[in-house]
């Protein structure tokens, strides 16, 4: 989850929201990173989830499922907001959970 979150943030670094519309490789890369985050989150044990309630596990997995199963109906505004606002917050919380000093 941590690596995919960092990758997603790197993909959009220095980019604009409109780039998701014009750069298909960027969009695919960001979507894949979000899918990986969600897939990994679905494998996290209930015990860990209960000890890290500040991470929105259900929403993360739900986002992955939405992207995988409704690909042709992807809201790029939501994707941009996710990678700009949600992923950095989740990454910070994951790093705290993992004891990662980054």
N, CA, C and O atoms as a Tinker XYZ file with bonds, in Angstrom:
   408  protein
     1  N      0.835000   -1.190000    0.000000    73     2
     2  CA     0.000000    0.000000    0.000000    64     1     3
     3  C      0.874000    1.247000    0.000000    63     2     4     5
     4  O      0.623000    2.208000   -0.726000    81     3
     5  N      1.902000    1.202000    0.831000    73     3     6
     6  CA     2.765000    2.370000    0.952000    64     5     7
     7  C      3.461000    2.683000   -0.374000    63     6     8     9
     8  O      3.494000    3.836000   -0.804000    81     7
     9  N      4.008000    1.671000   -1.011000    73     7    10
    10  CA     4.717000    1.885000   -2.279000    64     9    11
    11  C      3.787000    2.395000   -3.367000    63    10    12    13
    12  O      4.154000    3.294000   -4.123000    81    11
    13  N      2.594000    1.834000   -3.454000    73    11    14
    14  CA     1.642000    2.262000   -4.476000    64    13    15
    15  C      1.157000    3.686000   -4.215000    63    14    16    17
    16  O      0.948000    4.457000   -5.152000    81    15
    17  N      0.980000    4.032000   -2.945000    73    15    18
    18  CA     0.577000    5.399000   -2.602000    64    17    19
    19  C      1.661000    6.396000   -2.988000    63    18    20    21
    20  O      1.372000    7.456000   -3.545000    81    19
    21  N      2.900000    6.053000   -2.690000    73    19    22
    22  CA     4.009000    6.926000   -3.065000    64    21    23
    23  C      4.102000    7.056000   -4.581000    63    22    24    25
    24  O      4.348000    8.145000   -5.100000    81    23
    25  N      3.908000    5.963000   -5.280000    73    23    26
    26  CA     3.955000    5.992000   -6.746000    64    25    27
    27  C      2.867000    6.893000   -7.309000    63    26    28    29
    28  O      3.132000    7.708000   -8.192000    81    27
    29  N      1.650000    6.754000   -6.809000    73    27    30
    30  CA     0.542000    7.577000   -7.295000    64    29    31
    31  C      0.855000    9.056000   -7.119000    63    30    32    33
    32  O      0.597000    9.867000   -8.009000    81    31
    33  N      1.406000    9.393000   -5.978000    73    31    34
    34  CA     1.743000   10.792000   -5.717000    64    33    35
    35  C      2.866000   11.269000   -6.638000    63    34    36    37
    36  O      2.856000   12.417000   -7.083000    81    35
    37  N      3.818000   10.410000   -6.920000    73    35    38
    38  CA     4.899000   10.772000   -7.843000    64    37    39
    39  C      4.374000   10.956000   -9.264000    63    38    40    41
    40  O      4.820000   11.849000   -9.984000    81    39
    41  N      3.433000   10.115000   -9.661000    73    39    42
    42  CA     2.882000   10.214000  -11.011000    64    41    43
    43  C      2.268000   11.582000  -11.272000    63    42    44    45
    44  O      2.383000   12.114000  -12.376000    81    43
    45  N      1.616000   12.157000  -10.262000    73    43    46
    46  CA     0.920000   13.433000  -10.476000    64    45    47
    47  C      1.739000   14.647000  -10.048000    63    46    48    49
    48  O      1.305000   15.787000  -10.214000    81    47
    49  N      2.913000   14.399000   -9.504000    73    47    50
    50  CA     3.755000   15.511000   -9.072000    64    49    51
    51  C      4.069000   16.425000  -10.262000    63    50    52    53
    52  O      4.568000   15.969000  -11.291000    81    51
    53  N      3.776000   17.702000  -10.110000    73    51    54
    54  CA     4.019000   18.679000  -11.158000    64    53    55
    55  C      3.011000   18.638000  -12.291000    63    54    56    57
    56  O      3.180000   19.322000  -13.300000    81    55
    57  N      1.981000   17.853000  -12.134000    73    55    58
    58  CA     0.950000   17.717000  -13.172000    64    57    59
    59  C     -0.284000   18.502000  -12.777000    63    58    60    61
    60  O     -0.436000   18.912000  -11.626000    81    59
    61  N     -1.162000   18.704000  -13.741000    73    59    62
    62  CA    -2.426000   19.405000  -13.531000    64    61    63
    63  C     -3.579000   18.415000  -13.666000    63    62    64    65
    64  O     -3.435000   17.350000  -14.267000    81    63
    65  N     -4.704000   18.780000  -13.107000    73    63    66
    66  CA    -5.908000   17.949000  -13.189000    64    65    67
    67  C     -6.230000   17.608000  -14.645000    63    66    68    69
    68  O     -6.615000   16.479000  -14.947000    81    67
    69  N     -6.077000   18.566000  -15.534000    73    67    70
    70  CA    -6.406000   18.352000  -16.946000    64    69    71
    71  C     -5.525000   17.292000  -17.595000    63    70    72    73
    72  O     -5.902000   16.725000  -18.621000    81    71
    73  N     -4.368000   17.017000  -17.021000    73    71    74
    74  CA    -3.484000   15.995000  -17.572000    64    73    75
    75  C     -4.113000   14.606000  -17.538000    63    74    76    77
    76  O     -3.780000   13.753000  -18.361000    81    75
    77  N     -5.017000   14.374000  -16.595000    73    75    78
    78  CA    -5.704000   13.073000  -16.547000    64    77    79
    79  C     -6.573000   12.875000  -17.789000    63    78    80    81
    80  O     -6.824000   11.742000  -18.198000    81    79
    81  N     -7.026000   13.961000  -18.378000    73    79    82
    82  CA    -7.867000   13.887000  -19.575000    64    81    83
    83  C     -7.032000   13.718000  -20.837000    63    82    84    85
    84  O     -7.484000   13.100000  -21.800000    81    83
    85  N     -5.832000   14.257000  -20.840000    73    83    86
    86  CA    -5.035000   14.286000  -22.067000    64    85    87
    87  C     -3.912000   13.260000  -22.100000    63    86    88    89
    88  O     -3.384000   12.966000  -23.173000    81    87
    89  N     -3.541000   12.720000  -20.971000    73    87    90
    90  CA    -2.429000   11.778000  -20.900000    64    89    91
    91  C     -2.949000   10.428000  -20.421000    63    90    92    93
    92  O     -3.068000   10.186000  -19.220000    81    91
    93  N     -3.252000    9.567000  -21.359000    73    91    94
    94  CA    -3.837000    8.272000  -21.018000    64    93    95
    95  C     -2.889000    7.427000  -20.166000    63    94    96    97
    96  O     -3.338000    6.678000  -19.299000    81    95
    97  N     -1.592000    7.544000  -20.408000    73    95    98
    98  CA    -0.634000    6.772000  -19.617000    64    97    99
    99  C     -0.673000    7.220000  -18.162000    63    98   100   101
   100  O     -0.615000    6.388000  -17.258000    81    99
   101  N     -0.769000    8.515000  -17.929000    73    99   102
   102  CA    -0.878000    9.041000  -16.569000    64   101   103
   103  C     -2.137000    8.508000  -15.899000    63   102   104   105
   104  O     -2.083000    8.020000  -14.770000    81   103
   105  N     -3.252000    8.599000  -16.579000    73   103   106
   106  CA    -4.513000    8.122000  -16.010000    64   105   107
   107  C     -4.423000    6.636000  -15.675000    63   106   108   109
   108  O     -4.812000    6.224000  -14.583000    81   107
   109  N     -3.918000    5.836000  -16.596000    73   107   110
   110  CA    -3.806000    4.406000  -16.349000    64   109   111
   111  C     -2.871000    4.120000  -15.174000    63   110   112   113
   112  O     -3.153000    3.243000  -14.358000    81   111
   113  N     -1.773000    4.847000  -15.087000    73   111   114
   114  CA    -0.817000    4.635000  -13.991000    64   113   115
   115  C     -1.445000    4.969000  -12.645000    63   114   116   117
   116  O     -1.297000    4.215000  -11.683000    81   115
   117  N     -2.140000    6.086000  -12.576000    73   115   118
   118  CA    -2.780000    6.492000  -11.322000    64   117   119
   119  C     -3.876000    5.495000  -10.944000    63   118   120   121
   120  O     -3.983000    5.090000   -9.787000    81   119
   121  N     -4.682000    5.107000  -11.922000    73   119   122
   122  CA    -5.744000    4.139000  -11.637000    64   121   123
   123  C     -5.158000    2.826000  -11.134000    63   122   124   125
   124  O     -5.677000    2.236000  -10.186000    81   123
   125  N     -4.090000    2.370000  -11.759000    73   123   126
   126  CA    -3.469000    1.117000  -11.332000    64   125   127
   127  C     -2.929000    1.220000   -9.908000    63   126   128   129
   128  O     -3.074000    0.291000   -9.114000    81   127
   129  N     -2.312000    2.344000   -9.592000    73   127   130
   130  CA    -1.784000    2.526000   -8.233000    64   129   131
   131  C     -2.924000    2.496000   -7.212000    63   130   132   133
   132  O     -2.791000    1.887000   -6.151000    81   131
   133  N     -4.029000    3.145000   -7.529000    73   131   134
   134  CA    -5.181000    3.144000   -6.622000    64   133   135
   135  C     -5.743000    1.731000   -6.485000    63   134   136   137
   136  O     -6.133000    1.320000   -5.392000    81   135
   137  N     -5.785000    0.993000   -7.585000    73   135   138
   138  CA    -6.250000   -0.394000   -7.535000    64   137   139
   139  C     -5.345000   -1.239000   -6.636000    63   138   140   141
   140  O     -5.835000   -2.048000   -5.848000    81   139
   141  N     -4.041000   -1.057000   -6.751000    73   139   142
   142  CA    -3.097000   -1.817000   -5.929000    64   141   143
   143  C     -3.284000   -1.475000   -4.454000    63   142   144   145
   144  O     -3.259000   -2.363000   -3.601000    81   143
   145  N     -3.469000   -0.197000   -4.151000    73   143   146
   146  CA    -3.715000    0.222000   -2.768000    64   145   147
   147  C     -4.956000   -0.495000   -2.230000    63   146   148   149
   148  O     -4.943000   -1.032000   -1.122000    81   147
   149  N     -6.013000   -0.495000   -3.021000    73   147   150
   150  CA    -7.258000   -1.130000   -2.592000    64   149   151
   151  C     -7.146000   -2.629000   -2.450000    63   150   152   153
   152  O     -7.688000   -3.209000   -1.509000    81   151
   153  N     -6.451000   -3.260000   -3.372000    73   151   154
   154  CA    -6.272000   -4.713000   -3.293000    64   153   155
   155  C     -5.465000   -5.076000   -2.051000    63   154   156   157
   156  O     -5.807000   -6.017000   -1.335000    81   155
   157  N     -4.400000   -4.331000   -1.800000    73   155   158
   158  CA    -3.588000   -4.589000   -0.603000    64   157   159
   159  C     -4.404000   -4.344000    0.662000    63   158   160   161
   160  O     -4.303000   -5.107000    1.622000    81   159
   161  N     -5.207000   -3.292000    0.669000    73   159   162
   162  CA    -6.043000   -2.992000    1.840000    64   161   163
   163  C     -7.020000   -4.127000    2.118000    63   162   164   165
   164  O     -7.329000   -4.417000    3.273000    81   163
   165  N     -7.501000   -4.764000    1.064000    73   163   166
   166  CA    -8.459000   -5.863000    1.255000    64   165   167
   167  C     -7.808000   -7.071000    1.918000    63   166   168   169
   168  O     -8.506000   -7.935000    2.449000    81   167
   169  N     -6.493000   -7.138000    1.892000    73   167   170
   170  CA    -5.767000   -8.261000    2.485000    64   169   171
   171  C     -5.317000   -7.996000    3.918000    63   170   172   173
   172  O     -4.777000   -8.886000    4.574000    81   171
   173  N     -5.538000   -6.774000    4.408000    73   171   174
   174  CA    -5.130000   -6.422000    5.768000    64   173   175
   175  C     -6.056000   -7.122000    6.757000    63   174   176   177
   176  O     -7.274000   -7.136000    6.580000    81   175
   177  N     -5.474000   -7.693000    7.783000    73   175   178
   178  CA    -6.257000   -8.456000    8.766000    64   177   179
   179  C     -7.226000   -7.556000    9.539000    63   178   180   181
   180  O     -7.022000   -6.349000    9.667000    81   179
   181  N     -8.271000   -8.180000   10.041000    73   179   182
   182  CA    -9.241000   -7.458000   10.864000    64   181   183
   183  C     -8.568000   -6.870000   12.108000    63   182   184   185
   184  O     -8.921000   -5.780000   12.557000    81   183
   185  N     -7.615000   -7.588000   12.645000    73   183   186
   186  CA    -6.909000   -7.107000   13.839000    64   185   187
   187  C     -6.180000   -5.800000   13.550000    63   186   188   189
   188  O     -6.270000   -4.853000   14.331000    81   187
   189  N     -5.471000   -5.744000   12.449000    73   187   190
   190  CA    -4.755000   -4.515000   12.085000    64   189   191
   191  C     -5.753000   -3.395000   11.810000    63   190   192   193
   192  O     -5.553000   -2.259000   12.240000    81   191
   193  N     -6.813000   -3.712000   11.104000    73   191   194
   194  CA    -7.842000   -2.697000   10.814000    64   193   195
   195  C     -8.425000   -2.113000   12.096000    63   194   196   197
   196  O     -8.657000   -0.908000   12.189000    81   195
   197  N     -8.658000   -2.968000   13.072000    73   195   198
   198  CA    -9.239000   -2.492000   14.327000    64   197   199
   199  C     -8.254000   -1.638000   15.117000    63   198   200   201
   200  O     -8.661000   -0.800000   15.921000    81   199
   201  N     -6.958000   -1.850000   14.891000    73   199   202
   202  CA    -5.936000   -1.049000   15.562000    64   201   203
   203  C     -5.565000    0.202000   14.780000    63   202   204   205
   204  O     -4.757000    1.009000   15.240000    81   203
   205  N     -6.147000    0.362000   13.613000    73   203   206
   206  CA    -5.863000    1.525000   12.777000    64   205   207
   207  C     -7.169000    2.045000   12.180000    63   206   208   209
   208  O     -7.346000    2.088000   10.962000    81   207
   209  N     -8.063000    2.431000   13.061000    73   207   210
   210  CA    -9.381000    2.889000   12.619000    64   209   211
   211  C     -9.340000    4.257000   11.938000    63   210   212   213
   212  O    -10.344000    4.696000   11.377000    81   211
   213  N     -8.197000    4.929000   11.981000    73   211   214
   214  CA    -8.073000    6.224000   11.309000    64   213   215
   215  C     -7.795000    6.062000    9.811000    63   214   216   217
   216  O     -7.717000    7.051000    9.081000    81   215
   217  N     -7.647000    4.837000    9.365000    73   215   218
   218  CA    -7.478000    4.552000    7.940000    64   217   219
   219  C     -8.825000    4.047000    7.424000    63   218   220   221
   220  O     -9.377000    3.097000    7.979000    81   219
   221  N     -9.357000    4.661000    6.383000    73   219   222
   222  CA   -10.688000    4.282000    5.870000    64   221   223
   223  C    -10.632000    3.017000    5.001000    63   222   224   225
   224  O    -10.793000    3.084000    3.782000    81   223
   225  N    -10.408000    1.887000    5.631000    73   223   226
   226  CA   -10.206000    0.625000    4.927000    64   225   227
   227  C    -11.334000    0.312000    3.946000    63   226   228   229
   228  O    -11.084000   -0.021000    2.788000    81   227
   229  N    -12.554000    0.419000    4.411000    73   227   230
   230  CA   -13.712000    0.074000    3.580000    64   229   231
   231  C    -13.790000    0.985000    2.355000    63   230   232   233
   232  O    -14.077000    0.522000    1.252000    81   231
   233  N    -13.537000    2.264000    2.548000    73   231   234
   234  CA   -13.584000    3.208000    1.428000    64   233   235
   235  C    -12.470000    2.932000    0.423000    63   234   236   237
   236  O    -12.675000    3.058000   -0.784000    81   235
   237  N    -11.300000    2.558000    0.914000    73   235   238
   238  CA   -10.165000    2.257000    0.036000    64   237   239
   239  C    -10.486000    1.042000   -0.830000    63   238   240   241
   240  O    -10.276000    1.064000   -2.043000    81   239
   241  N    -10.991000   -0.007000   -0.209000    73   239   242
   242  CA   -11.355000   -1.217000   -0.950000    64   241   243
   243  C    -12.514000   -0.910000   -1.897000    63   242   244   245
   244  O    -12.533000   -1.395000   -3.029000    81   243
   245  N    -13.465000   -0.120000   -1.449000    73   243   246
   246  CA   -14.600000    0.254000   -2.287000    64   245   247
   247  C    -14.177000    1.028000   -3.526000    63   246   248   249
   248  O    -14.722000    0.816000   -4.609000    81   247
   249  N    -13.215000    1.920000   -3.372000    73   247   250
   250  CA   -12.702000    2.683000   -4.512000    64   249   251
   251  C    -12.060000    1.730000   -5.512000    63   250   252   253
   252  O    -12.280000    1.853000   -6.717000    81   251
   253  N    -11.279000    0.797000   -5.026000    73   251   254
   254  CA   -10.660000   -0.196000   -5.909000    64   253   255
   255  C    -11.714000   -0.967000   -6.677000    63   254   256   257
   256  O    -11.601000   -1.142000   -7.891000    81   255
   257  N    -12.732000   -1.427000   -5.982000    73   255   258
   258  CA   -13.787000   -2.205000   -6.622000    64   257   259
   259  C    -14.518000   -1.385000   -7.681000    63   258   260   261
   260  O    -14.850000   -1.890000   -8.753000    81   259
   261  N    -14.757000   -0.149000   -7.376000    73   259   262
   262  CA   -15.444000    0.732000   -8.334000    64   261   263
   263  C    -14.601000    0.903000   -9.599000    63   262   264   265
   264  O    -15.124000    0.829000  -10.711000    81   263
   265  N    -13.312000    1.129000   -9.427000    73   263   266
   266  CA   -12.444000    1.319000  -10.589000    64   265   267
   267  C    -12.331000    0.058000  -11.433000    63   266   268   269
   268  O    -12.346000    0.123000  -12.662000    81   267
   269  N    -12.218000   -1.084000  -10.772000    73   267   270
   270  CA   -12.048000   -2.343000  -11.490000    64   269   271
   271  C    -13.320000   -2.750000  -12.224000    63   270   272   273
   272  O    -13.254000   -3.249000  -13.348000    81   271
   273  N    -14.469000   -2.543000  -11.603000    73   271   274
   274  CA   -15.713000   -3.058000  -12.162000    64   273   275
   275  C    -16.501000   -2.043000  -12.975000    63   274   276   277
   276  O    -17.446000   -2.414000  -13.672000    81   275
   277  N    -16.137000   -0.791000  -12.901000    73   275   278
   278  CA   -16.866000    0.235000  -13.665000    64   277   279
   279  C    -15.883000    1.148000  -14.382000    63   278   280   281
   280  O    -16.021000    2.372000  -14.381000    81   279
   281  N    -14.885000    0.514000  -14.994000    73   279   282
   282  CA   -13.781000    1.281000  -15.558000    64   281   283
   283  C    -14.237000    2.362000  -16.527000    63   282   284   285
   284  O    -13.689000    3.464000  -16.510000    81   283
   285  N    -15.211000    2.083000  -17.360000    73   283   286
   286  CA   -15.613000    3.054000  -18.375000    64   285   287
   287  C    -16.465000    4.183000  -17.808000    63   286   288   289
   288  O    -16.902000    5.066000  -18.546000    81   287
   289  N    -16.698000    4.154000  -16.516000    73   287   290
   290  CA   -17.466000    5.202000  -15.856000    64   289   291
   291  C    -16.633000    5.841000  -14.752000    63   290   292   293
   292  O    -17.165000    6.198000  -13.701000    81   291
   293  N    -15.324000    5.988000  -14.983000    73   291   294
   294  CA   -14.429000    6.551000  -13.989000    64   293   295
   295  C    -14.575000    8.066000  -13.966000    63   294   296   297
   296  O    -14.527000    8.727000  -15.004000    81   295
   297  N    -14.752000    8.594000  -12.778000    73   295   298
   298  CA   -14.846000   10.041000  -12.567000    64   297   299
   299  C    -13.433000   10.567000  -12.320000    63   298   300   301
   300  O    -12.885000   10.392000  -11.231000    81   299
   301  N    -12.849000   11.207000  -13.321000    73   299   302
   302  CA   -11.460000   11.661000  -13.183000    64   301   303
   303  C    -11.317000   12.777000  -12.157000    63   302   304   305
   304  O    -10.237000   12.962000  -11.597000    81   303
   305  N    -12.382000   13.518000  -11.902000    73   303   306
   306  CA   -12.322000   14.515000  -10.820000    64   305   307
   307  C    -12.121000   13.808000   -9.477000    63   306   308   309
   308  O    -11.336000   14.254000   -8.639000    81   307
   309  N    -12.839000   12.704000   -9.287000    73   307   310
   310  CA   -12.714000   11.936000   -8.049000    64   309   311
   311  C    -11.315000   11.317000   -7.952000    63   310   312   313
   312  O    -10.721000   11.288000   -6.874000    81   311
   313  N    -10.798000   10.830000   -9.066000    73   311   314
   314  CA    -9.454000   10.243000   -9.079000    64   313   315
   315  C     -8.423000   11.300000   -8.696000    63   314   316   317
   316  O     -7.534000   11.039000   -7.886000    81   315
   317  N     -8.543000   12.496000   -9.278000    73   315   318
   318  CA    -7.604000   13.580000   -8.980000    64   317   319
   319  C     -7.678000   13.963000   -7.505000    63   318   320   321
   320  O     -6.646000   14.118000   -6.851000    81   319
   321  N     -8.877000   14.115000   -6.985000    73   319   322
   322  CA    -9.023000   14.464000   -5.574000    64   321   323
   323  C     -8.463000   13.366000   -4.674000    63   322   324   325
   324  O     -7.843000   13.651000   -3.649000    81   323
   325  N     -8.682000   12.125000   -5.056000    73   323   326
   326  CA    -8.156000   11.007000   -4.277000    64   325   327
   327  C     -6.643000   11.069000   -4.192000    63   326   328   329
   328  O     -6.072000   10.927000   -3.110000    81   327
   329  N     -5.995000   11.279000   -5.323000    73   327   330
   330  CA    -4.531000   11.260000   -5.327000    64   329   331
   331  C     -3.938000   12.536000   -4.727000    63   330   332   333
   332  O     -2.812000   12.517000   -4.229000    81   331
   333  N     -4.670000   13.622000   -4.767000    73   331   334
   334  CA    -4.173000   14.875000   -4.215000    64   333   335
   335  C     -4.469000   15.032000   -2.725000    63   334   336   337
   336  O     -3.658000   15.593000   -1.988000    81   335
   337  N     -5.621000   14.542000   -2.280000    73   335   338
   338  CA    -6.065000   14.791000   -0.906000    64   337   339
   339  C     -6.076000   13.541000   -0.028000    63   338   340   341
   340  O     -5.574000   13.560000    1.096000    81   339
   341  N     -6.640000   12.474000   -0.540000    73   339   342
   342  CA    -6.840000   11.281000    0.284000    64   341   343
   343  C     -5.579000   10.436000    0.427000    63   342   344   345
   344  O     -5.232000   10.014000    1.530000    81   343
   345  N     -4.913000   10.195000   -0.662000    73   343   346
   346  CA    -3.732000    9.320000   -0.609000    64   345   347
   347  C     -2.632000    9.882000    0.289000    63   346   348   349
   348  O     -2.054000    9.122000    1.065000    81   347
   349  N     -2.317000   11.175000    0.220000    73   347   350
   350  CA    -1.280000   11.677000    1.140000    64   349   351
   351  C     -1.638000   11.467000    2.615000    63   350   352   353
   352  O     -0.772000   11.145000    3.429000    81   351
   353  N     -2.902000   11.650000    2.949000    73   351   354
   354  CA    -3.346000   11.446000    4.327000    64   353   355
   355  C     -3.227000    9.976000    4.715000    63   354   356   357
   356  O     -2.718000    9.648000    5.787000    81   355
   357  N     -3.696000    9.103000    3.847000    73   355   358
   358  CA    -3.608000    7.666000    4.121000    64   357   359
   359  C     -2.147000    7.244000    4.220000    63   358   360   361
   360  O     -1.792000    6.447000    5.088000    81   359
   361  N     -1.300000    7.766000    3.346000    73   359   362
   362  CA     0.117000    7.416000    3.379000    64   361   363
   363  C      0.738000    7.792000    4.721000    63   362   364   365
   364  O      1.478000    6.998000    5.301000    81   363
   365  N      0.449000    8.973000    5.212000    73   363   366
   366  CA     0.974000    9.400000    6.509000    64   365   367
   367  C      0.510000    8.458000    7.613000    63   366   368   369
   368  O      1.293000    8.091000    8.489000    81   367
   369  N     -0.746000    8.071000    7.574000    73   367   370
   370  CA    -1.284000    7.163000    8.588000    64   369   371
   371  C     -0.694000    5.760000    8.469000    63   370   372   373
   372  O     -0.435000    5.105000    9.479000    81   371
   373  N     -0.485000    5.303000    7.245000    73   371   374
   374  CA     0.159000    4.004000    7.035000    64   373   375
   375  C      1.573000    4.009000    7.575000    63   374   376   377
   376  O      1.996000    3.068000    8.246000    81   375
   377  N      2.296000    5.064000    7.282000    73   375   378
   378  CA     3.682000    5.157000    7.755000    64   377   379
   379  C      3.736000    5.178000    9.284000    63   378   380   381
   380  O      4.635000    4.587000    9.882000    81   379
   381  N      2.789000    5.847000    9.904000    73   379   382
   382  CA     2.727000    5.843000   11.377000    64   381   383
   383  C      2.420000    4.427000   11.884000    63   382   384   385
   384  O      3.015000    3.970000   12.860000    81   383
   385  N      1.505000    3.753000   11.225000    73   383   386
   386  CA     1.148000    2.382000   11.594000    64   385   387
   387  C      2.347000    1.442000   11.451000    63   386   388   389
   388  O      2.553000    0.554000   12.278000    81   387
   389  N      3.119000    1.646000   10.409000    73   387   390
   390  CA     4.272000    0.797000   10.135000    64   389   391
   391  C      5.523000    1.211000   10.897000    63   390   392   393
   392  O      6.530000    0.504000   10.890000    81   391
   393  N      5.448000    2.379000   11.563000    73   391   394
   394  CA     6.610000    2.880000   12.269000    64   393   395
   395  C      7.659000    3.424000   11.333000    63   394   396   397
   396  O      8.842000    3.481000   11.671000    81   395
   397  N      7.218000    3.828000   10.143000    73   395   398
   398  CA     8.099000    4.358000    9.108000    64   397   399
   399  C      8.342000    5.851000    9.379000    63   398   400   401
   400  O      7.379000    6.612000    9.474000    81   399
   401  N      9.583000    6.280000    9.503000    73   399   402
   402  CA     9.865000    7.679000    9.840000    64   401   403
   403  C      9.551000    8.673000    8.719000    63   402   404   405
   404  O      9.546000    9.879000    8.970000    81   403
   405  N      9.289000    8.211000    7.493000    73   403   406
   406  CA     8.993000    9.141000    6.399000    64   405   407
   407  C      7.720000    9.823000    6.733000    63   406   408
   408  O      7.249000   10.662000    5.965000    81   407
